[in-house]
Amino acid sequence: MSSPLPQSNADDGLLEHYVKKILAAPVYDLAVRTPLQPAPALSALLGNQILLKREDLQPTFSFKIRGAYNKLVQLTDAQKACGVITASAGNHAQGVALAARELGIKATIVMPCTTPELKVLGVRSRGADAVLHGASFPFALAHALQLAEQSGATFVSPFDDPDVIAGQGTVAMEILRQQQGALDVIFVPVGGGGLIAGIAAYIKYLRPEVRIIGVEPEGSSCLLAALRAGERVVLPSVDSFADGTAVAQIGAYGFEICRHYVDEVITVSNDELCSAIKLIYDDTRSITEPSGALAVAGIRRYVARTGALGQTLVAINSGANINFDSLRHVAERVAAQ
């Protein structure tokens, strides 16, 4: 399922504001420039040049380290002294934990009780306090905001913050430097919208002809719901299979960009995500988590629907934090298809 979206001539001043923040973001103190890797088997299968932006190769195995570090490094000395609190299903949590350790800041991370153990251990191994609370992200978020208010610590949003969005936007800066020739579409996984907002702001300012397509799980498509409604809405329920993108409401800052500069949103099923995990593995021998495979699943859906041939399509492989035990479930679902 997909939904082409009407384009609006919004104020380019918004894009310029974010592009300047992206160019100034000191993320490489901690993050790495990840490869834009050709996927020959996927390219042959789909009849297009498929390039994978390997954000699963970051120090925390996810792009989230970019936004977390960019936010924390810009706090005042007084804010740093009071510590930081965040809520996260895991990838942002590990980014904040590592950034806080590097900067000498005390970090408390509230995570849903359903968070994979691998992600909880990832937070604790990086020196942060992990507090498990609530059945899903919205409950963890509410608890984190309450703790921040009580303690005086700075709340660090996983996606709804201009500094976080700018940090994530450095992914787009790298893509344009790495692929200076043909570039037709960038497919971006969507949870709370920080990554796609940062990428859309940078790409649409510098290469407006490049299409930006968001990809969401069918069970947590909060951006698609907001775009259809013309305003941010709260999903009545959220499927947590792709736990990294299991968000009930798109962020306000991100939506301000996405409503004007995202060309389309595609939703994919959990079975399609499992197939995409296998296809990525077959091509690269890397294992993505379900949310990390969203972009590739979206490309398959897009090519099947449009009949696109000979295009250059980029998929953001956003993360690889999947419990080893969960791989059996993924393999079984692929085998049953």
C-alpha positions in Angstrom: 0.0 0.0 0.0 1.3 3.5 -0.8 0.1 7.0 -0.9 1.5 9.6 -3.3 1.4 13.0 -1.5 0.6 16.4 -2.8 3.7 18.7 -3.0 3.5 22.1 -1.5 5.8 25.1 -2.1 6.7 25.6 1.6 9.1 28.2 2.7 12.6 27.2 1.6 13.9 29.1 4.6 13.0 26.1 6.7 15.2 23.9 4.5 18.1 26.4 4.6 17.9 26.5 8.4 18.2 22.7 8.6 20.9 22.5 6.0 23.1 24.9 7.9 22.5 22.9 11.1 23.4 19.7 9.3 26.6 21.1 7.8 27.6 22.3 11.3 26.8 19.1 13.2 29.9 17.7 14.8 28.7 14.1 14.6 32.0 12.7 13.4 33.5 13.1 16.9 31.7 9.8 17.5 29.8 8.6 14.4 31.4 7.2 11.3 30.9 7.9 7.6 29.1 4.7 6.6 29.5 3.2 3.1 27.0 3.5 0.3 27.3 -0.1 -0.8 26.0 -1.6 -4.1 23.7 -4.6 -3.7 24.4 -6.6 -6.8 21.9 -9.5 -6.2 19.1 -7.1 -5.2 19.9 -4.9 -8.3 19.7 -7.9 -10.6 16.5 -9.1 -9.0 14.8 -5.7 -9.2 16.2 -4.4 -12.5 17.5 -1.2 -10.8 20.7 -0.1 -9.2 20.2 -0.6 -5.5 22.6 1.1 -3.1 22.5 0.4 0.6 23.4 3.1 3.1 25.0 1.0 5.8 24.0 2.7 9.0 24.1 -0.7 10.7 27.8 -0.1 10.8 27.7 2.8 13.2 29.4 2.2 16.7 25.9 1.5 18.2 24.8 -0.4 15.0 22.2 2.3 14.2 22.1 5.9 12.7 20.7 7.2 16.0 24.2 8.0 17.4 24.3 11.0 15.0 21.3 12.8 16.4 22.0 11.8 20.0 25.5 13.2 19.9 24.6 16.3 18.1 22.0 17.1 20.8 24.2 16.3 23.8 27.3 18.1 22.6 25.3 21.4 22.3 23.9 21.3 25.9 25.2 24.0 28.2 27.6 23.1 31.0 24.7 23.6 33.5 22.5 21.2 31.5 25.3 18.6 31.2 25.8 18.8 35.0 22.1 17.9 35.6 22.2 14.9 33.3 19.9 13.7 30.5 16.8 11.5 30.3 15.3 9.9 27.2 12.8 7.3 26.2 13.6 4.8 23.5 12.8 1.3 22.2 16.6 0.8 22.0 18.6 2.4 19.2 18.3 6.0 20.3 18.9 4.8 23.8 22.3 3.3 22.9 23.2 6.4 21.0 22.4 8.6 24.0 24.2 6.2 26.3 27.4 6.3 24.2 27.3 10.0 23.6 26.7 10.7 27.3 29.6 8.5 28.3 31.9 10.3 25.8 30.8 13.7 27.2 30.8 12.8 30.9 27.1 13.2 31.3 24.8 11.0 33.5 22.1 9.4 31.4 18.9 7.7 32.3 17.0 5.8 29.6 13.4 4.7 30.0 12.6 1.7 27.7 9.4 -0.2 27.2 9.3 -3.5 29.0 9.0 -5.3 25.6 12.5 -3.9 24.5 14.8 -6.7 23.2 17.3 -7.7 25.8 20.1 -7.0 23.4 19.2 -3.3 23.4 18.8 -3.1 27.2 22.3 -4.6 27.6 23.6 -2.2 25.0 22.5 0.7 27.1 23.8 -0.6 30.4 27.1 -1.7 28.9 27.7 2.0 27.8 27.2 3.2 31.4 23.7 4.5 31.3 20.8 3.6 33.7 18.1 1.6 31.9 14.6 1.9 33.4 12.1 -0.5 32.0 8.6 0.9 32.1 5.3 0.4 30.2 4.1 -1.9 27.5 5.1 0.3 24.6 7.0 3.5 23.6 4.2 6.0 24.5 4.1 4.7 28.1 7.9 4.9 28.4 7.9 8.4 26.9 5.3 9.7 29.4 7.4 8.2 32.3 10.6 9.7 31.0 9.0 13.2 30.7 7.8 12.9 34.3 11.2 11.9 35.5 12.9 14.8 33.7 10.5 17.2 35.2 11.1 15.8 38.7 14.9 15.6 38.4 15.8 18.7 36.4 17.5 16.6 33.8 17.3 17.5 30.1 14.9 15.4 28.1 16.5 14.2 24.8 13.8 13.4 22.3 14.5 10.4 20.1 13.2 12.3 17.1 11.2 15.5 17.9 14.1 17.9 18.3 15.8 20.2 15.7 19.3 19.2 16.8 18.4 15.5 16.7 16.9 15.9 13.2 20.0 17.8 12.0 22.3 15.0 13.3 20.3 12.4 11.4 20.4 14.7 8.3 24.2 14.1 8.0 23.2 10.7 6.4 21.9 12.7 3.4 25.1 14.8 3.3 27.1 11.6 2.9 24.8 10.2 0.3 25.2 13.2 -2.0 28.9 13.1 -1.6 29.1 9.4 -2.2 26.7 9.3 -5.2 27.3 12.3 -7.3 25.8 10.8 -10.5 22.4 9.4 -11.1 20.1 9.3 -8.0 16.4 8.9 -8.4 14.8 7.9 -5.1 15.9 7.6 -1.5 13.9 5.2 0.6 13.9 6.0 4.3 12.5 4.0 7.3 10.1 6.0 9.4 9.4 5.8 13.1 9.1 9.2 14.8 10.3 11.0 11.6 13.6 12.4 12.7 15.7 10.6 10.0 13.4 11.2 7.1 12.9 14.9 8.1 16.7 15.5 8.2 17.2 13.6 4.9 14.3 15.4 3.2 15.5 18.8 4.3 19.0 18.3 3.0 18.1 16.5 -0.3 15.2 18.8 -1.3 17.4 21.9 -0.7 20.3 20.6 -2.8 18.8 18.1 -5.2 15.0 18.7 -5.3 14.5 16.4 -8.2 15.5 13.4 -6.0 12.3 11.7 -4.6 12.1 11.0 -0.9 9.9 8.0 0.0 9.1 7.0 3.5 8.6 3.4 4.4 6.5 2.4 7.5 5.3 -0.9 8.9 1.6 -1.4 8.2 1.0 -1.7 12.0 2.7 1.6 12.9 2.2 4.0 10.0 2.0 7.3 11.9 3.4 9.5 9.2 1.0 8.2 6.5 -1.9 8.7 8.9 -0.8 12.3 9.7 -0.4 13.2 6.0 -3.8 11.8 5.2 -5.4 13.7 8.0 -3.4 16.9 7.4 -2.3 17.0 11.0 -0.5 14.8 13.5 -2.7 12.0 14.8 -2.1 9.3 17.5 -2.5 5.7 16.3 -4.9 3.7 18.4 -2.5 0.8 18.6 1.1 0.1 17.4 2.5 -3.2 16.2 5.9 -3.7 17.9 7.4 -6.3 15.4 9.6 -3.6 14.0 10.3 -2.2 17.4 12.7 0.5 16.2 9.9 2.2 14.4 7.0 1.4 16.7 5.8 5.0 17.3 2.2 6.1 17.7 2.6 9.8 16.6 5.0 11.5 14.2 7.1 14.2 15.8 6.0 17.9 15.4 9.3 19.2 14.1 9.6 16.4 11.6 6.1 16.7 10.4 6.7 20.3 9.6 9.2 19.1 7.0 7.6 15.9 5.9 4.2 17.3 5.0 5.9 19.5 2.3 9.0 17.6 1.2 8.3 13.8 1.4 7.0 12.6 -2.0 5.3 9.4 -0.9 4.8 6.9 1.9 4.8 3.2 1.4 3.7 0.7 4.0 4.9 -2.9 4.1 3.8 -6.1 6.0 5.9 -7.9 8.6 6.3 -10.8 6.1 7.8 -8.3 3.6 10.2 -7.1 6.3 11.3 -10.7 7.0 11.9 -11.3 3.2 13.9 -8.0 3.1 16.1 -9.1 6.0 16.9 -12.3 4.1 17.6 -10.5 0.8 19.9 -8.0 2.6 21.7 -10.9 4.2 22.1 -12.8 1.0 23.6 -9.8 -0.7 25.9 -8.4 2.1 26.0 -11.1 4.8 24.8 -8.3 7.2 21.8 -8.8 9.4 19.4 -5.9 9.8 16.7 -5.6 12.4 13.1 -5.4 11.1 13.0 -1.6 11.1 16.4 -1.6 9.4 15.0 -3.6 6.5 12.1 -1.2 5.9 13.7 0.7 3.0 14.6 -2.5 1.1 11.0 -3.8 1.6 9.7 -0.5 0.3 11.9 -0.6 -2.8 10.5 -4.0 -3.7 6.9 -2.7 -3.2 7.7 0.4 -5.3 9.3 -1.5 -8.2 6.5 -4.0 -8.3 3.9 -1.2 -8.4 5.6 1.2 -10.8 7.6 -1.2 -13.0 10.6 1.1 -12.5 13.7 0.0 -14.5 17.2 1.3 -14.6 16.8 3.7 -11.8 19.3 4.4 -9.0 17.5 3.7 -5.7 19.1 4.1 -2.2 17.9 2.3 0.8 18.8 3.4 4.3 19.7 0.3 6.3 19.0 2.0 9.6 20.0 -0.6 12.2 21.1 -4.1 13.1 20.0 -4.4 16.8 18.1 -7.7 16.6 18.2 -10.4 19.3 19.8 -13.6 18.0 16.8 -15.6 19.1 14.5 -13.4 16.9 16.4 -14.5 13.8 14.7 -18.0 14.0 11.3 -16.3 13.9 12.3 -14.3 10.9 13.7 -17.3 9.1 10.6 -19.3 9.8 8.3 -16.6 8.5 10.4 -16.4 5.3 10.3 -20.2 4.9 6.5 -20.2 5.3 5.9 -17.6 2.5 
